[in-house]
């Protein structure tokens, strides 16, 4: 609690020291600031030519541990709209984001309108919801609608264009959802087991029929111990799982420790590739978009579990 109060006080001092007025870019476009790349990609697709979008967290950045810099605070202050995930994903800067509303900046959690009955609340997450909703494409479609509604309210002159852009993007997301479903079916149901660094893929597992096990908890702030490594290794040997996965935004050493523990039992499990979990790939690559990121993940998972 003391840390949160300190963050908020620091934010207040930084904002009071800034002389730039809140309110957007010089070319008449809405200035949109997002936390994660996945949200930025939605905003770009829905906003089109009427927005400029900056994501605070780039490729390989872990949002669970990210802390706002002074430069971030200034970018947030200059925004017309701030979109963030919510559900405690941005744990270290949640208070900063909420505080921005007090300074006249529209700040919206893209998960706010998702029906809470559709969210997962694992007991180990202390009564909070799992924030990794983007791995169920149908839930992320609801986030896209939230972005469209916010942009339309903020800039009603271009409402029809935001609605048209959102409709086109939602069609692409529905096609993506069907693609993941069809690719998942290439793996026998009893073989659909994903072992990753942390519990980011539970919504993915529920939507597409995979049993998902993570070494760390839902937040990468949690620490995995020797007992966790050994327990997961025993499970892999028992189920004869051919491959496990590292994540682009989480150090791979923990997954390698699991691999070594499995191999010490005489079973060879491969690292099947790197999955994008809390961050997308580099800009300009297919994985630097939400759709490309999801396609990369399912293609990597299917190839590894099939032993290709």
N, C-alpha and C positions, 0 to 999 in steps of 0.2 A: 504493500500500500504506500509506503514512503517513497518507493521508486516511482510509482504512478504520479503521486503528487509532485514530485520533482520534475518529471517529464512535462506535466501540464504547466507548471510554473515557468519552466524553460521556454516552452512554446509561447506562452503569453508574452514573455520578455522579448523573444525574437520577433513576434508579430508587431508588438508595439514599437519596435525599433525600425521596422520596415516603412519606407515612405511610398512604395508603389501601391496604387489603389488596386483593390480587387477587381478583376474583370477582364480577362481574356487577351487574345492576340491582337496585333495591330492591323491585321488584314480582314477583320470582320468575322473570322471563323470563331466558333466556340473553342475555348481552351479547356481541354479535358485532361485531367491527371488521374491515372489509375495506379493501384498498387501492383498487381501482377500483370504479366504479359497476356494471360488468357483473357482478362477483362479488357485490356487495351485492344486486343484483336476484335472483340465484340463491338467495342465503341467505334473502331475504324470501319467495320463492315456496316454498321447501322448508321453512323454519322456521315459517312461518305465524304463528299467535298466540302461539307460545311463544318468540319471539325479538324482540330489539330490535337493529336493524342500523344501524351508522354506517359510511359510506364516507369514507375520508380524502381521496380525490381526487374533486373534483366536476366538473361540466361544464366542458369546455375545458381541463382540466388534463392536462399531458403526463407520464405516469408514468415515462418514461425520464429525465426531468430533476428529478423531484420529490424534495425533501429533507424528512425528518421534522423537524417543529418540536417544541419542548418540550411544547406542548399535545398533539401527536400521540403522543408517548411516554407521556404520562399516560393517554390514551385506550387505548393498547395495553396498558398495565399493568392497567387496570381490566377488560379483556375476559376473558370465559370462553374464547372461541375467536377466533383471528385467521386469516382466510383471505386469502391473497395469490396472485398469478398464478404467480410463479416463472419459470424459464427466463430470468432476468436482465431481465425487463421492468422491475422496480422497481430499476433499477441503482444509484441513489443511496442507497437505503435497504435493500438486500438484507441487509447485515450486521446492521442494526438488527432486522429481522424475525427472522432466525435466532437472534439473541441472546435474544429474548423467551422461547424455550424454557427458557433457563437460569433464568428468573424464574418458572417454574411456569405459564406461559400456553400452552395448546395452540395451536400455530402450524402451519398446514397450507398447502402450495402446492397449489392445486386442479388443477394439471397433473401432479402427481407420478405418478398411476396411468395416464396416457395412454401407450400403447405407444410407445416411442421410435422404432420403425420407421415410425410414422405422422407423426413430426415432420420438419420441413424443417430442413436445416442448410446454408445457403448458404455457399460458400467465403469470401465477403467478411465473414462474421460470425465469423471467427476460431475456427471449430470449435464454436461455440455453436449452440443451436437457436433458430429463429425463435419468439418468444414469443406471436405474435398468433393463437393457436389459436381464439379465439372467432369468427373469421370463417368457419370451417368448423363449421356448426351441429352436425354429428355428433360432432365432437371436444368441443364445449362441452357436449354431453349427458353425456359422460364426466366433465366437471368437476362437473356437477350431481349425479351419482352420488357423487362424492367428498365433496361437501358433505353429502349425505344420510347417508352412512356415518359421517362425523365427528360430526354432530349426534346420531345414534342412539347412538354410543358415549359421547358426553359426557352425554347426557340420556336414558338408556334407558327412563325412565318414559313417554316420548312417542314411542318408536321407531315404533310402528304409524302414528302420525299423520305423522311425517316421511316414512315410506315411501309413504303414500297421497298426500301432497302432491307428492313427487318423481315418482311415477307419473303424476299428472295433468299436471305441468309437462313431463315428457318427451314426453307425447302432444302438447302444444302445440309443443314444439320440433321434433318430427317433422313436424308440419303446416307449420311455418315452413320447414324444409328443403325440403319439396316445393314450397312457394310460390316460393322462390328459384329452384329448378330450372326451374319452369314459366315464370317471368318471364324468365330468362336465355335461354330458347329463342326468345323474341321477337326476339332479335338474331341475325343470321346469324353462324355460327361465325367467319368471317374478319373480322368487324367487332367481335368481343368483345375490345376492347383498352381497358384502364383505365390512365390516366396520373394519378398522384397525387403528393403532396408527398414521402412517404417509403414505404418498402417494407412497409406494414402489411397489404397485401391478398393476399399470396401464397397463403395457405391458401384464401382466398375464390376466387382464380383457379383453383387446382387442383380444388376441389370443384365449381365451377360453370362451368368451361370458359372462363375469361377469361385472356388474356395481360396480365399486370400489370407495369407499369414505374413505378418510383418515382424521383424526383429525388435524394432522400437515401437513405441505407442503411436497414437495419431499425431502427436506433436513431436518433432525432433528434439524438443527440449528434454524429453525423457531419455534415460540412459539404459542401455542394455547391459546386463551383467553376464558373468560366466554361465550361470544357470540358464539364462534365456538362450544363449548360444547353444548349449548342450541340448536343451529341450527341443529346439528347432531342428538341430542336427538329427536327433533321434527320430523325429517325425519324418524327415526327408528320407532317411534310410528305411523306415518302416513302409513308406508309401512308394519307395523307389522312384522318386521324383528326379527327372533327368537334368533339370536346369533351374537355376535361381537367378535373380536379377538385381543389378545395382540401379541406382537412380542418379540422374544428372545433377540434382541439387543436394545430394547427401553423400558424405565421404564413403568410399567403397570398402574401407578397411573392416567394417563390421560384417558385411556380407562375405568378405574373404575369410574372416574368422569362422563363420559358419561352414564355408566350403572346406576349410582345413579340418574342422571337427568331424565333418562327414567322412572325409577321406581317411581320417584316423580309424574309422570303423570299417574300412575296406570297401567303401562304396564311392564311386567317382561321380560327383555332381558337377556339372559345368556351369559357368557363369554365362547365361544365355544372351546377355547383352545389357545395354543401358536403357532404362525407361525414363520418360519425362514424367515427373510427378508434380512438383510444386512450381515448376518453371518450364517454359517452352525452350525451343532451340534458338539458335542465332538468327537474327534478322536476315532475310533474303534466302533462307533455306525453307524447304517444305515444313520442317519441324518448328520453324519460327512462326507458324500459324496454329491456331487451335485445331483445325481440321487435320493438318499435317501431323501435328503432335499425336493426336489420337490414333491416326492411321499407322504411324510409326510404332506406337505401343502395341497395338493388336497384331501387326505383322511380325514384330519381334517376338512376342509371346507365342504366337502360333508356330513360327519356325523353330523356336527353341524347344517347345514341348513336343513337337513332332520329331525332334532330333535332326533337323535339316542344317 
